[in-house]
């Protein structure tokens, strides 16, 4: 069912999307260590289960557990029950595991395609908002609203920058300390909160007279600066397009404008609010602007995969515009109600956009979003490339599973296609 009067993707964009090749480089510490677990896990998944369905199931679990934590502590100050923190940690672990095996399932069923890559990154953009917010809630960062604002929007910005440099260089890159390490760090934070309670992060270190949560903030800032520097160095080196431009032939700085139209209003509205809308409802506020950031990030991913220019304006910005205009006219409507209206608008707009994009791609490439017609059969396969696969990776997995390479050759299901030179993240 079409949700827009006009198509979002032109015939040229759809053609380029069909020709798109996934390129990824990863030197992550944990990715290598977790390969045996991921390969074992994907073999437990039914062969008929579509990769996109695996991704969305993980996202639903992640969103549900995060919302449960937010429900108990909407201001990020109240002490959430310990079991909720434990459940949130489990939800993130499930999401991370399923997100890691969706690409392996696609190769296992011979159903790799550009839609899977786009769907995966789209879910990641949404998950980033909820994961960052749940981490801040678990350490009661609501007592430091400025730092909470910085941490959440810093996570969204780093995710955007990763795809910005992909738009410039054509290759998605993951460093030695990157997404997987961040996810497991947050899982650790949630588990500590579940064991000792969220108040443990308010404990002051006797030697420094500083709360533990502030130590976490400093460490997070240092890592964020390192990751930002890595991405920006690639961006400013120049792109793969003509005269050092992006894959679409546009300026390497062009993606700054769309994301700035999210960050700048978020900060201004936060500071100008006479009713302290952000301080009183931080979770609601971050969710509203976070979904706008997710929409803009999705548009950047689409622009990269279709090698097209990214539009600056977006309908989701109507949400922040409601808050801005309400403040401009002396807050004649309670900001709390306007914030809810903003959240509903951006959530519907994001869902509408993603649904329409998937619909158009499915029609163009003759795919089904959540079904595999012939698992493992002769479906159209799209080539991906990666420059970061270890030569002995298959051997490591074989040892882990208690087999040798010859036995895999005689098994009903060969694990080697899961380990070839590509890695969905």
C-alpha positions in Angstrom: 0.0 0.0 0.0 1.4 3.4 -1.0 1.6 6.0 1.7 2.7 8.9 -0.5 1.0 10.4 -3.5 4.3 10.3 -5.4 7.2 7.8 -5.3 10.1 8.6 -3.0 12.6 6.9 -5.2 13.0 7.7 -8.9 13.6 5.0 -11.5 17.3 6.1 -11.7 17.7 5.7 -7.9 16.1 2.3 -7.9 18.4 1.2 -10.7 21.5 2.3 -8.8 20.2 0.7 -5.7 19.9 -2.6 -7.6 23.6 -2.2 -8.6 24.7 -1.3 -5.1 27.5 -3.4 -3.6 27.9 -3.5 0.2 31.4 -2.6 1.2 32.5 -2.9 4.8 35.8 -2.8 6.8 35.9 -4.0 10.4 38.8 -4.4 12.7 36.7 -4.6 15.9 38.1 -6.6 18.8 34.8 -8.1 19.9 33.6 -8.9 16.4 36.4 -11.4 15.9 35.9 -12.9 19.3 32.1 -13.2 18.8 32.3 -14.8 15.3 32.1 -18.4 16.7 29.1 -17.6 18.8 27.3 -15.8 15.9 28.0 -18.7 13.5 26.7 -21.2 16.1 23.6 -19.1 16.7 22.6 -18.6 13.0 22.7 -22.4 12.5 20.0 -22.6 15.2 17.7 -20.3 13.3 15.1 -22.0 11.1 16.1 -21.9 7.4 12.7 -20.3 6.4 13.1 -17.3 8.7 13.7 -14.1 6.7 16.8 -12.0 7.6 14.7 -8.8 7.9 12.3 -10.6 10.2 15.3 -11.5 12.5 16.3 -7.8 12.5 12.9 -6.4 13.3 12.3 -9.0 16.0 15.5 -8.0 17.8 14.5 -4.3 17.4 11.1 -4.9 18.9 12.7 -6.7 21.9 15.2 -3.8 22.3 12.4 -1.1 22.1 10.1 -3.0 24.5 12.7 -3.4 27.3 14.0 0.1 26.9 10.5 1.6 27.1 9.9 -0.5 30.2 12.9 1.1 31.8 11.8 4.5 30.7 8.3 3.8 32.1 9.7 3.3 35.6 12.0 6.3 35.3 10.7 8.8 32.8 12.8 11.6 34.3 15.9 9.5 34.5 16.0 10.3 38.2 13.7 7.7 39.8 15.3 4.4 40.8 14.0 1.8 38.4 13.5 -1.8 39.7 16.6 -3.9 39.4 14.8 -6.6 37.4 13.9 -4.0 34.8 17.6 -3.1 34.3 18.4 -6.8 34.0 15.7 -7.2 31.4 16.9 -4.2 29.5 20.4 -5.7 29.4 19.0 -9.0 28.1 17.0 -7.1 25.5 20.0 -5.3 24.2 22.0 -8.6 24.1 19.2 -10.2 22.1 19.1 -7.3 19.7 22.9 -7.3 19.3 23.0 -11.0 18.6 20.1 -11.0 16.1 21.5 -7.9 14.4 24.8 -9.7 14.0 23.3 -12.8 12.4 20.8 -11.3 10.0 23.5 -10.9 7.3 24.7 -14.5 7.9 21.1 -15.8 7.6 20.8 -13.9 4.3 23.9 -15.6 2.9 22.8 -18.9 4.3 19.5 -18.6 2.5 21.0 -17.0 -0.6 18.8 -14.0 -0.1 21.3 -11.1 0.2 20.0 -7.9 -1.3 20.3 -4.1 -0.9 17.0 -4.0 1.0 18.5 -6.1 3.7 21.4 -3.7 4.2 19.0 -0.7 4.2 16.6 -2.4 6.6 19.5 -3.3 8.9 20.9 0.2 9.1 17.4 1.7 9.5 16.8 -0.5 12.6 20.2 0.4 14.0 19.4 4.1 13.7 16.2 3.6 15.8 17.9 1.3 18.3 20.7 3.9 18.8 18.1 6.3 20.3 16.7 3.7 22.7 20.0 2.3 23.8 21.5 5.7 24.6 18.4 6.7 26.5 18.3 3.4 28.5 22.0 3.8 29.4 21.4 7.3 30.7 18.3 6.2 32.6 20.1 3.2 34.2 22.7 5.6 35.8 20.2 8.2 36.8 21.8 10.9 34.6 18.6 12.9 34.8 20.2 14.7 37.7 22.6 16.1 35.2 20.3 17.1 32.3 22.9 18.8 30.3 25.2 15.8 30.3 22.3 13.5 29.5 21.4 15.7 26.5 25.0 15.6 25.3 25.4 11.8 25.7 22.2 10.9 23.9 22.7 13.3 21.0 26.4 12.4 20.9 25.5 8.8 20.2 23.1 9.8 17.4 25.7 12.1 15.9 28.4 9.4 15.9 26.0 7.0 14.2 25.2 9.7 11.6 28.9 10.4 11.1 29.6 6.7 10.4 27.2 6.8 7.5 28.3 10.3 6.5 31.8 9.0 5.9 30.3 6.0 4.1 28.5 8.4 1.8 31.8 10.1 1.2 34.1 7.0 0.9 31.7 4.3 -0.2 32.8 2.0 2.5 31.3 1.5 6.0 34.2 1.3 8.5 34.3 0.0 12.0 37.4 0.6 14.2 38.9 -1.5 16.9 36.6 0.0 19.5 33.2 0.7 17.9 29.5 -0.3 17.9 29.8 -3.8 19.3 32.1 -2.7 22.1 29.8 0.2 22.9 26.8 -2.2 23.1 28.5 -4.6 25.4 29.7 -1.7 27.6 26.1 -0.6 28.0 25.0 -4.1 28.7 27.7 -4.1 31.5 26.3 -0.8 32.9 22.8 -2.2 32.9 23.9 -5.4 34.6 25.7 -3.4 37.3 22.6 -1.4 37.9 20.6 -4.6 38.1 22.9 -6.1 40.7 23.7 -3.0 42.9 20.8 -0.7 41.9 21.0 2.4 39.8 22.0 4.5 42.9 25.4 2.8 42.8 26.5 5.2 40.1 25.9 8.1 42.5 28.6 6.7 44.8 31.5 9.1 45.2 35.0 7.8 44.8 36.8 8.7 48.0 40.1 9.5 46.3 38.5 12.0 43.8 35.3 13.0 45.5 33.5 12.5 42.1 30.4 10.4 41.4 31.0 7.2 39.4 28.5 8.3 36.7 30.7 11.3 36.0 33.7 9.1 35.4 31.6 7.2 32.9 30.8 10.5 31.2 34.4 11.5 30.9 35.3 8.1 29.4 32.4 8.2 27.0 33.5 11.7 25.9 37.1 10.5 25.2 35.9 7.6 23.1 33.4 9.8 21.3 36.1 12.3 20.4 38.3 9.4 19.1 35.5 8.0 16.9 34.5 11.4 15.6 38.1 12.2 14.7 38.4 8.9 12.8 35.3 9.6 10.8 36.0 13.2 10.1 39.6 12.5 9.0 38.1 10.2 6.3 35.5 12.8 5.3 38.0 15.7 4.9 40.4 13.5 3.0 38.0 13.6 0.1 35.5 11.2 -1.4 35.5 8.7 -4.1 33.5 10.8 -6.5 34.7 13.3 -9.0 37.1 15.9 -7.6 37.0 14.3 -4.2 33.2 14.5 -3.9 30.8 12.0 -2.4 29.5 8.8 -4.1 26.7 11.0 -5.5 29.1 13.7 -6.8 28.0 16.2 -4.1 30.0 18.2 -1.6 31.5 16.1 1.3 30.1 18.7 3.7 26.5 18.6 2.3 25.2 16.1 5.0 26.1 18.6 7.7 23.0 20.7 6.9 20.2 18.1 7.4 21.5 16.9 10.7 22.2 20.4 12.0 18.5 21.1 11.4 17.8 18.5 14.1 20.6 19.3 16.6 20.3 23.1 16.6 16.5 23.2 17.2 16.8 20.5 19.9 19.3 22.6 21.8 17.6 25.9 21.3 14.1 24.6 22.4 15.8 23.0 25.4 17.4 26.2 26.5 14.5 28.6 25.6 11.8 26.6 27.3 10.1 28.6 30.1 8.4 25.4 31.4 11.7 23.5 31.4 10.2 20.9 29.1 13.4 18.9 28.6 14.4 18.9 32.3 11.0 17.7 33.4 10.5 15.2 30.5 13.9 14.2 29.2 13.0 10.8 27.9 10.0 12.1 26.0 12.1 15.0 24.6 15.0 12.8 23.5 12.7 10.2 21.9 11.0 12.9 19.9 14.2 14.4 18.5 15.9 11.1 18.3 13.3 9.8 15.9 13.8 12.8 13.8 17.5 12.1 13.8 16.8 8.5 12.8 14.7 9.7 9.9 17.5 12.0 8.7 20.0 9.1 9.1 17.8 6.8 7.1 17.7 9.4 4.3 21.5 9.6 4.3 21.7 5.8 4.0 19.3 5.8 1.1 21.2 8.6 -0.6 24.4 6.6 -0.3 22.9 3.4 -1.6 21.2 5.1 -4.5 24.2 7.5 -5.2 21.9 10.5 -5.1 21.8 13.9 -3.5 20.3 14.3 0.0 17.5 16.7 0.3 17.8 19.2 3.2 14.2 19.6 4.2 12.1 16.9 5.7 8.5 16.5 6.9 9.7 15.2 10.3 11.0 18.7 11.1 7.4 19.8 11.4 7.5 18.2 14.9 10.3 20.4 16.3 8.7 23.3 14.4 5.6 22.9 16.6 7.6 23.3 19.7 9.5 26.2 18.3 6.4 28.1 17.2 4.7 27.5 20.5 7.7 29.0 22.3 7.7 31.9 19.8 4.1 32.8 20.6 4.8 32.8 24.4 3.9 29.2 25.0 0.1 29.6 24.6 -0.2 25.7 24.7 1.4 23.7 27.5 4.7 22.4 26.1 4.1 18.9 27.5 1.1 18.4 25.2 3.0 19.9 22.2 5.9 17.5 22.9 3.5 14.6 22.8 2.1 15.8 19.6 5.6 16.2 18.2 6.5 12.7 19.2 3.4 11.2 17.6 4.0 13.1 14.4 7.7 12.1 14.0 6.9 8.5 14.9 4.2 8.2 12.3 6.3 10.1 9.7 9.3 7.8 10.3 7.1 4.7 10.0 5.4 6.0 6.9 8.7 6.8 5.2 10.3 3.5 6.0 7.3 1.6 4.9 7.1 3.4 1.6 10.8 3.0 0.9 10.6 -0.7 1.6 7.5 -1.0 -0.6 9.1 0.7 -3.6 12.3 -1.4 -3.3 10.4 -4.6 -3.0 8.4 -3.8 -6.1 11.5 -2.8 -8.0 13.7 -5.8 -7.1 10.8 -8.3 -6.9 11.4 -9.0 -3.2 9.3 -9.8 -0.2 10.2 -7.9 3.0 9.6 -10.6 5.6 9.5 -13.8 3.5 11.9 -16.0 1.7 10.1 -17.8 -1.1 12.8 -20.4 -1.7 15.2 -20.6 1.3 18.6 -21.5 0.0 17.3 -21.6 -3.6 18.3 -19.8 -6.8 17.2 -16.3 -5.7 18.9 -13.2 -7.1 22.1 -12.6 -5.0 23.8 -9.3 -4.6 27.6 -9.1 -4.2 29.1 -7.5 -1.1 32.7 -6.8 -0.3 34.8 -6.4 2.8 38.5 -6.0 3.4 38.7 -7.2 7.0 38.1 -11.0 7.1 40.7 -13.0 8.9 42.3 -15.9 7.0 42.0 -18.3 9.9 38.4 -17.3 10.8 36.9 -20.5 9.6 39.4 -22.6 11.4 38.7 -20.7 14.7 35.0 -21.4 14.3 35.6 -25.0 13.5 37.6 -25.4 16.7 35.0 -23.6 18.7 32.2 -25.9 17.5 34.3 -29.0 18.2 34.6 -30.0 14.5 37.3 -29.9 11.9 37.1 -28.5 8.4 36.7 -31.9 6.7 33.6 -32.6 8.8 32.0 -29.4 7.7 32.5 -30.4 4.1 30.3 -33.5 4.7 27.6 -31.8 6.9 24.2 -31.1 5.5 24.7 -27.4 6.1 28.0 -25.8 5.2 29.1 -23.0 7.5 31.6 -21.5 5.1 29.2 -19.2 3.2 28.6 -17.5 6.6 32.3 -16.5 6.8 33.1 -15.3 3.3 34.4 -11.8 2.6 31.4 -9.8 3.8 29.9 -8.9 7.2 26.5 -7.4 7.8 26.6 -5.1 10.8 
